[in-house]
Each structure stands twice: as structure tokens, then as C-alpha cells.
Amino acid sequence: MKKRNIAIIAHVDHGKTTLVDQLLSSSGTFRANEEVQERALDSNDIERERGITILAKTTAIHYKDYNINILDTPGHADFGGEVERIMNMVDGVLLVVDAYEGTMPQTRFVLKKAMDAGVKPIVIVNKIDKESARPKEVVDEVMDLFIDLGADVDDLDFPVAYCSAINGTSSLDPDVSTQEPGMEKILDMIIEYIPEPVVDKEGSLQFQPALLDYNDFVGRIGIGRVKRGTMKVGEMVSCVRIDGSIKSFRIAKIYGFLGLKRIEVESAEAGDIVAIAGLPDISVGETICDVGKEEALPLLHIDEPTLQMTFGVNTSPFCGREGKIVTARKIEERLMKETERDVSLKVVQNDSESYIVSGRGELHLSILIENMRREGFELQVSKPQIIRKEINGVMCEPYEDLQIDVPEEYVGSVIEALGNREAIMENMETVENQVKLQYTVPTRGLIGFMTEFMTMTKGYGIMNHTYKEYRKEAGAMIGYRKFGVLVSMENGKSTAYALGGLEDRGVMFIEPGVDVYEGMIVGENNHENDLAVNVVKGKNLTNTRSSSKDHTVVLKRPRQMSLEECLDYINDDELVEVTPHSYRMRKKILNTAERKKLDSKKGL
């Protein structure tokens, strides 16, 4: 059977995973009576809830006389490292672009990775059924992006297909009336334009894992393409490690892919995309060779982490109330298990009860926290901190490309807010009352900005960012909130009477009847300083009838905070307590008197 290896790349939410669903369906990979859920490759609960792909997924379809391996890649910048490594496994890409939004920051990022790897692109204009679709202008934008990225003349002659992945229709014409059911047009285009893998089946074995997976039965699994030769289950092979050393092992399992299934196979040959098990600590970028014929492939680049947080044992008075897994040993085991699968994650022990976890961004780390929470863990985490580096004797920090789309009336406040965060404006365009702003901004300038941005633009603003480079450190104190917090000074249950009396002090985060403890953050102060408050105080009852009739206390709705918003919100002296049912913000030092003593020392 002839082979084609492709990856699907795009900006987040432009429809990659939905398109894969339709390719699987149109190819006849599923039986007629087989029930398949939408976005079938997004198997993780969080992926399905948020509508994002977190980890790259491998699938394959049989179409006509071809076996087409398809890799669905993440669209979010925090998981961009996987895109780069996947380019090593494929000969072509489907670049999916929204028919209205056009090219976005992550479109540029993923296309640059594809062009650097020299793979053949096919452009798919998706969501052609939108009323606001502008397919011709979007194709021009893609052409401009190719030119901007220094494409060869040959690359500019890219084939284009138009589709509505959600409706399962496609055509080769931008006119929406020409759309036909099925994705055969795109499948035929893959066969016509994507080259067959150019490989040497007779040479000695070379296989390089570009992705990792893990299961409890066979341990760590390396996923990659066989570059040369063949390999069989039970065969002794050598692994050329990243440090140049060599380790022999026996191949325990080889897995191929078909539809949503991972199927065991006895052998694999050059050009096949497979997963292998047998070496417990196999790593991305190592080369598997025949014994005695060790020849390493060039190492794969793995993006360095740019943010770190401290994960620790929950030390609040509510520890163990909601979660079953609370010990340092269990937290360490879970973090180490995550590093088996995620090469962009680094874990280092901080002290006996906490670990420094480094990742590619806030979303990368918050999804790990969310997964642990759902598994029954209780933990406390610190504010995300950027990872600084010394380059040529100069202290540098990570910077990001930031693109903002915002209605005209909110532009002034957005520009002012970004100016306070040391952001440098690179470009500004206005199209039909919508303004597109492009900035270069320090990563720490974006910590805590999303919540402020959504409030400022009343939810109409769109913000996208992607890592750019390390630059000289910006001197200003950025990424910290302007206001202080209201901190509980008592343990107990909050009362409507107490909260009603505190409403003029700031915005509350809790409602009546909530369990609180000393040191827990219960609201935001109207001023810069923190304020210790009593939220459990009840009304004094006497046997004297009041001269004025008692009024029912009507409280404003408290501010609801998601996990990401809590992480953005806290300062260095605060933590987020995460349990299976709750997020609570708290001070590191819970005791009010101790905290005041420390604050007075700082003031001296």
C-alpha cells in the first residue's frame, strides 16, 4: 500500500480536529454503524470542554490504495514545541485557515515551522459557510504570509481547497454554492500533491521518536517515523542516547495506527509512522539503530520552558476535606509521571514538601493542575514566574508576539494598559471599526493581563500571543495587580450580615455560608493595601425590638474566578489552594499578626 504522511496545522480554533473527523468519516475508516463523537481525537476531558487540542494525536486512514498517516497538532502557543518535532515525521501539511479570521499569530508560527522543515503545504480555507467569510482575501493573506516568511517561488504555487468541516462539505472553488458533501476533494489533493516518503528500506535501521506517550502496561512509548530500514517485534536494537552513549534493548511492542485505534503490528518499514515500547527511558531525539550499525540522526529541538511555579502540599486548615491524595510523595509521583509523556515539562524538588515545575506557559501548567485536581489531588501552587537567562553576560527574559483584535471604542484603554506593561507596538490596522494591534511584550507583562483585558473590552476583545525570543530584561515592575486584598481574620462560615457591611470596602469573592479560614483571601480591596476583615461576624441579637423594621440584606453577586484567573491574580506572597471541588486564594502566612509584623519590617 502506498503511503502519505501529513500533519494538520493551524491557529487555535480554526477547525483542525473537526476536519480530521471528516477526513476519517469520508475515507470510510469507520463502519456505517459505528458511533463516533465529535472531535474524536480530543480524548481528554479538558480538551473536549475547552475545544482545544493539548497533545498531538496520530491517526491513519485507508483511502483508495493509500495509507494516509495524519497528525493532529495543538494550535495553542504553549504546546507549539510539538508542532516543530512533528514536522520531522511528515512530508506535507494541511494549513487550515478560518475563512473570516484569516492568518493569526499561531498561523505564522506553525507555517514557519513547516517551511523550515521543507514540507509541502496545502491550504484549506475552513468555515466557508460563515456569513462573514471572505475566502479570496484570506488566500491573499496566506500568500502575503508565505512571502513574508521568505518562501521560494515554487512554494507560492500552493494548492487551495475550501470546506466547512462542521458540515462535512468541500470544494475547490471559493463560491460556497459549489460545496459538496464529503472530503474526497481534500483526500484526492493529498494524494496528488503530497510526495511519497523518500526512504531507504534496504539500509540499516534508523528510527527517531518525536513524541512520547505512556501507559501502565508497557511504560514509556516513543512515537516517530522509521527513517531507514525495517524493525521487528522481539529484535535487539541499539539506542544512541542524547549524550552519545549507546544502550541495547529488545523491542517489546510496535504499534501502528488506524482510525482512532492503536493496533499492534509485527514489523515496520521505512516511511511508517509507528510507536515502539521496550526501553523504559526512551526520549525524544534519540536514534534507534541496528546493533553494531549505530548512526545517530540530528537531535530534535525541544523548546525550553519559559515559566515556572511551585507545586506543594496543601497546608491550609481545610487540607484533606475534599481530596483523597494529599501527600508530597504522591504529588511527586504524579509530576514525574507527567514528565514521562511531556518533554517540555521540567520538575525539580524545591524542599521536602514542594517542587518547582517549569513549562511553556500559563495554559500548559494550569492544564496539569486541572488534571491533577480531577484525579483527586489537593495541592497549593504559587504565582507563575518567568525563567530568566544570562546571555553574553546580560540578564534576559522571554518576550512574546501579541496580536489583539478589539472594537475601536476600547483601543485607547488597551494601548494604555499595554504601555504600562512595557509592551512595544509594532503595527496597528483598522478594518470596519475593528482594530488589529501587534505588539512585542515581555512574558511577565501578560501574566494577569487576560482578566483585565476581557473586563476592559467587555468581552469583545480577542487576544493571541506566541513565544518570540529572549531579550534584555525590562526594568519595570510589571505583571502585578494594583489593588490589595481583603483577607479573613477568623475561621468559620461567612454571613450575609458581615459581607453586607464590607461591600463598600471592595469586591467580594465569596457569598454567605462559605467556610473560610484565617489568611484566606475573600475579596479585593478598593485601595492598594491589604485589609484583614471579619466575614463570619453575626448580628448581635437583643430582646429589644428595633425601632426600624429589619431589612433583608441584598448583596452584590461575588466575582467568580477560574483557575487561570486565580493564578493571574495572586501576588508573590500568596498561593492558590486547589482541591477537587474548590479553588481558594490565600496568603502564604495565614496568621494575621505574623503577617502584619512582616509587613511592618518591609516598610522600614
N, C-alpha and C positions, 0 to 999 in steps of 0.2 A: 504493500500500500504506500502511495506517495505521501510525503509529509509537508506540512506548513506549520511554522511556529510564529505566533503573533502575540503581542501584548495590546491591551486596550488602555489608552492613557487619556486623561482629561483633567480639567479643573473640577473641584469638588461639586457634586450635584448637577453635573451636565449629562448624566444618564448612562454611565459606563456599565454598571451592574445590571440595569434593566435591559440594556442592549444585549448583554451576554445571555440573559434569559431567553430573549427572542431568537438569538442565533442557535441556542440549544434546541429550542422548540422547532424552528424551521428546518433544522438538519435531520429531524426525525430521530433524535437521540433518545427522547422519552417515548414510552409506549403510549398508545392512544388513551388507555385507561389509567395512566399514571398521574397522580395528583402532585403538582409541583407548586410550591408557594412562590409569591413574587420575590424578586431579588434573591433567588435561590442560593447564590454563593455567599450572601451575607448571613452566615450561620450563627454568629454571636448575637445574643440578645441586644447588646448595646448597639451593634451595627444596624440591627433591624429598627430599633427605636429611633435612632438619630438619623437614619438614612445615609450613613457614611460607611465606606469600606476602610477597615483599620489594618487588616493584614492582607497581603497579596494572596490570591487564590488561583489554583491551577485547575483547569478542566480541559477536556478534549472532546471533539465531535467527529463522527464519520459522515462525510458528505461526498456523494458520488464515489470516486475511487481514492479519496484523500482522507488522511487523518490530520485534523487541524487542532493543534495544541493552542489553547487560549489562556493567557494570564491576565486576570482582572487586577488592576493595580489600585492602591489608595490614591485619592485625589487631594487629601489634606497635606499641607506642607510638613506637618510633624512626622509624617510617615514617608516622606519623599526619598529617603535612603534606599527603600526597597525598589523604587522605580529604576534607579540607576543600576542596581545589580541585575534586575530583570532584563535590561537591555542586552546583557551578555548572553541571554538564553534564547533570544528570538531573532528572526530575520526581517521582521516588519512590524509596524504598529498601526492600529486604528486610532487616529487622533479625533476624539469626539468633542464637538464644539456646540454649545447652545445656540439655536437659531436666532435668539434675541440678544442674549448677553454677549455673544462673540468671544473674542480672546480675553482671558483674565490672567492674573499673575501666575497661577499654577499651570495654565496652558503653556505659558512661556517656559516655565521651569521644566515641565515634562518633555516638551518638544526639544529643548536644548539637550537634555539627556539622550534623547533618541538620535538627534543629529550627531552628537559626539560619538555615539556608538556606530554610526554609519548604517542604520537600519532604514528600510524602505517605508515611507509613510503613505497611508490612505486617509483622507479627511472625510469624516462623517458629520454632516450638519444634522443635529438631532433636534427634536421638539419643533419640527417643521409645521405642525398643526396649530401652534400658538397663533393667536390673532396678531400679536405684536412681532411675529417672526420677520426677519429681514435677511434671508439667506444669501442674496447676492453680495450685500455689504459685508456680511460675516466672512464669506470666502475671500473678499478683498482684504479684510483684516488679517486673515490667516496668511495670505500671500505677503502682506507687509511684515508679518512676524517672521516668516521664513527669511525674507531679505534682511531684516534687522539682525537675525541670528547668523548671517553670513552664509546662507545656503548656496550651493552650486546651482548653475543654470538647470542641470538635469532634475534637481530636487524641486524646482519651481513648477515643473510639469506634473504636479501630483494629481491622482485621480480623486474625484469627489462623488460621494453618494449622499442622498437626503433621506431622512427617515423620521418616523415617530415611534420611538422604542416602546412607549407606553401603549400605543395602539397596535404595534406589531406590523407597521407598513413601511415600505421603502420604494425608492425610485432613483433614477439617475438625473432627474430634472428638478430644478428648484420650484416649479409650479406644484402647489400642494394637491391640485386635482389629478396629478399623474401618479399619486401614491397607490401602490398595490399591496394587498395582504402578503405577509411573509418577508423574509430577509434574504431570499435567494439572490437578489441583485448584489448584496454585500458579500455573500459567500462566494459567488462567481468572481467578484472583483478580487477577493483574497487569493483565489486560485490563479487568476490571471496575472496579478501584479506582484504578489509577494514571492520572492525566489525560494526554490527548494534549498534546504540546508546544504552548504558546500562542505562535505566532510570526507574523511578517510576511514572507511570501515575496516580496512585491512591492517592499518597501523597498530602500534601498541596503545593500550588504554589511556585515555585522559578524560577525567570527569571532575567538574568543579562545582561544589554546592554554592548556590547564590542565595538560597533561602533556607531557613530552618523550621522544623516542626518538632513536636514532641508528643509521644503517648506513653502511657504507663507500662505497656506490654513490651515494646522494643526500645524505649528510651528515645534518644535524640535521632532525628531523621534529617538527612541532607537532601534538598531538592535542587536539581540542576540539569544541565544538558550534557549528554555524552558528546564530548568534542571529537573523540577519535577512538577507533577500535570497538570492542564489544566487552560486556561483562556478564557474568552468570551468578546466580544464587549459589552459595557454598564455595565460591572461588576465593583463594587467598590473594589479597591485593596489598599495595603499599599506599600509605597516605603521606604526602610531603606536607609537613606542617608549616604554619606561617613563619616559624623561626628557622626553617630549613631542615629540621630534624625529620627522620623517617620512622613511621610506625606501621607494622604489618597487622592486618586483621582479616577476618573472614566475612564476606558479605552474607548477612543473615536473611535479609529480605530486599526485594526490589519491587517497587510499586509503580504501576502505570496509572493513567487517568482516563476515565470515560464518563462523560456527563458529570453527575455530582458524586460519582463513586471513585474510590481509590482501589484499584484492583491489583492483586498480586500477580507478578509475571516472573518467568524463569530467567529471562535474559533481556538485555537492552543493547542496542547498537548505536553507532554514531548518528547524531541528529535527533535521538529520542529525548524527550523531557521526562525524567523519572525521579523517584525518591528512593534513597537507599538507607538501610539500617544495618548496624553491626559494629560501628565504632562509637562508644558512649560519649566521647567528647569531640565529635566531628564539628568543624567550624567553617563558617563562610570564607571562601577564598582559598581553602586548601585544595590540593590536587590528588585525586585517586588514580594510581597508575598500576600497571602490571609489575609484579615483583621482579626486581633486577633491571627494570627499564624506567626508572624514576625520572620524570621530566616535568618540572613544575610549570604551570600556566602563570601568567602575570597575576599578581594579587589584586583582589577586588577592593575598591574604595568603600569604606564604611564611614558614614557621616558621624562626626564626633558629637557628643551631647553638648547642648548649649545652656540647659537649665538644670538645677538640682534642688532637691527638697529632702528634708529629714523625715523619715518614717519611724515612728516609735511606738512603744507600748502605751496604751491608754492609761493615763494616771489621774483621770477625773474621778470624783466621788461616785459617778454612775457607771464605773467600769464593770463589765460583766452582766449588766442588766439586760442588754439586748443581743449581744453577740456571744457566740459559743467559743470562738477562737481568739484568745487574748494574750498569749504568752509570746515572749521575744523569740523563742526557738521556732514556733510555728510561723511567725511573721518572716523570719529569716528563710525558712524552708520555702515559703511561697514566693518570696522575691527571687531566690536562687532558681526556682523552677521557671520563673518568667524569663530569666536571662538565658535559659536553655533554648527558648523559642525566639527571643527578640535580641538581636545582636546590637541594636542601638542603645540598649539599656545597660547601665553600669551600677553595681551595688557594692558599697564599701561599708564595713562596720564603723560606726561612729563611737559608740560606747556599748556597755553590756545590754542596753535596752533600746538602742536606736541605730538606724542605718541611713547613710547618705545615698539617695537614689538619683542618678543623673539620666536625663532623657533629652529628646529633641524639642520639647516644648510643653506648654501647659496642658494641651489636649492629650498628648502622649502619656503624661504622668497621671492626669485626672482619670483617664480611662482605666489605668491599672488600679487606682484607688477604688473606682466604682466596681470593678470586677471583684476585688477583694471584699468589699462591703457586702456584695450579693452572695458571696461564698460563706458569710457568717463571721468575718473578721471584725474586730474592733481595733482601731489604731488612732494615733494622733499625728498630724502632719504639719510641717512648718510652711511659711510663705516661700514660694518659688524664688530662687536666687540665680542670677546669671553666673555662668562659669567664665571667669576672666583668664586670659592667657598673656604671657610675656612673649612678644615677638620682636626680635632685634633690640632688646633692651627697653622696649616701650610696652606699657601695660595696655592691653587691648580688650575690647568686649564685643559680643556679637551684634551685628546690625541686620535689619530686615528690610526688604522691599515691601511697601504698604500701598495698597490701592483702595481708595474709598469712593463709592458712588452714593451721592446724597442729594436730596432736593435743594434747590437754590437757597430757600429761606434759612437753611441750617448751616450754610457754608461758613459764615463768619465765626460762629461759636466753635465749629470743628477745627478751623485753622488756628484759632486762639489756643484751644486745648492742646493741639499737637505742637504748637510753638513752645508751650510750657514744658513739653516732654522732649525737647531737643531734636524734634523731627525736622528734616530738611526737605522743602518742597522741590520736586523735580519737574512736575508738569501739572497743568490744570486745563481741562477742556469742559465746555458747556454744550450739551445737546438736549434741546427741548426741555428746559427747566431742570434737567438733571446735570449735576456737576461731577466730573471724574477727577479726583485728585491723586497724584502719585508722589509718594514720599520715600525717603530713606530714614529709618528711625532706629535708635538703639533698642534691642530686645526688651530691656527693662522699662523702656518708655511705654511698651504695650501691656505690661503687667498691670492689671486693674483698669485698663482703658476701655475694654469692651462694654462693661456695665455703664460707665459714664457716657460712652458713645451712643448706646441704644437709648438712654434717657434723653440725651441731648437732641437726638434726631427723631424722638417719639416712635422709634422702631422702624423708621423708613430708610435708615442708612444701611448700606452693605459694606462690609469691611473684609478684606483679604490680605494676608501677608505671608511671605515666604523668606526663609533664611537667605542672606546675601553673602556676608563675609565678616571677618574680624577687622575692626578698625580701632584707632586710638580711642581710649576711654573718654566718654563725655563727662565733664566735671560735675555737673549739677546733680542735686538730689532729686531724682525723678522716680516715678512709679510708686509714690506713697500717697495715701489719702490725705485730704485737707482737714477732715474733721476728727474729733476724738470720739470715744465710745461711751455708752452707758453700761456700767459693769455692776452686776448684782453683788450686794454686800451680805446677803443672807441665803440660807438654804430653805427650801420649801416650795410651795405652789404659788404661782403668780395670781394676783387678784385683780379684778376689774377696778376696784377702788384705788389700788396703788398705781396701776397703769394709767388710769384717768388723770391722776394728779401729776403724772410725769410727762404727759403728752406734749406740753408746751416746751419741754426740755429738748425734744428731738424726735426722731422717727423710731418706733419700736420694731423689734424683730420677732417678738413673741406675743401670744394672746393670753387671756386669762385661763387658769387651770393647767398651766405648763409647769412641769418640775424644773426648778432652777437650783444652782448651787453657787456658793461664793466664788467670784472670779469669772463667772460665765458672762459673756457679752450679750446684753438683752436689747440694745438699741444703739442708734447713732446720735451723738451729742450735736447740738447746734453750733458748738464752739470747738476750738482746736484741742482743748484739754479733755482728758478722760474724767468721768464723773462716776463715783460709787453711789448707787441708788438702791433703795429698798423696794422691791417689786412684790414682796409677799405680805406687806402690811394690810391688815384688815381694818374695817371701820370700827371705831370704839362704840360699843353698844351701851346705852344707859336706859334707866327705866323712866326717863323724862321724855314726853312726846315732843317732837321737833315742832317749832312754830311754823316752819315752811315744809310743805309736803316733800318727801324724798323723791328725787328724780332718778330714773334709771340711767346708769352710766352708758353713754353711747361712744364707743371707741372707734378710732380710725382703723382701717384694715392694716395689719402689720406687713412689713416688707418681707416677701418670701425670697429666700436666697437658694440658688442651686449650688452644687459642689464647686463648680468653676468660679461662681461669683464669690463664694466664701474664700476660696484660695486667693482670688484677686484682691479681696477686701482687706484681709488681715495685714498687720504690720509685723516687724521683726520680733516684737515682744509678745506675739500672740500665736495661737495654734488653732487648727480645726480638728475637733473630735469627730471621728467618722465611725458610725455604727450601722448595723443592718437596717435600722429604721430612721435614723436621725443624723443631721449634721449640726454640730454646735460649735460656735466660735467661743474661745476662752482666752484668758491671759495665761502666759507661761507660769507666772507666780499667782496662785489663786488667792492667797491671804491678803486682804485689803491693807492692813497695817504694814506688812512687809513690803508691799508694792509702793506704798507712799514713801516709806523710808528710802527705798532705792531711787525713786523719782527725785526726792529732795537732794540726794547725793549727786545725781546727774546735774541738777540745777546749779550746784555750787561751782 
